[in-house]
Amino acid sequence: CINVPGSYKCICNEGFINKNGKCEDINECDTIKSPCDDDKMCVNIDGSYNCVCRDSYRLDENGTCIGIFF
């Protein structure tokens, strides 16, 4: 919160939005354009998100998800 003349104003940290005076997490995974590459799945976390490989894939040394072959 910051002081303003005669009152104060609360500002939410990045990744959160003020709803009815409370800071609530923004689900970045629900945005119109997913923040992850097509080969990754978006997982929302408080204040941010992670991009993880889909099932049966793993991350290679270049940051690309590749299929796991059995």
Summary of the structure (lengths in Angstrom):
residues: 70
radius of gyration: 18.1
end to end distance: 53.8
largest distance: 66.6
contacts: 126
relative contact order: 0.15
helix: 4%
strand: 46%
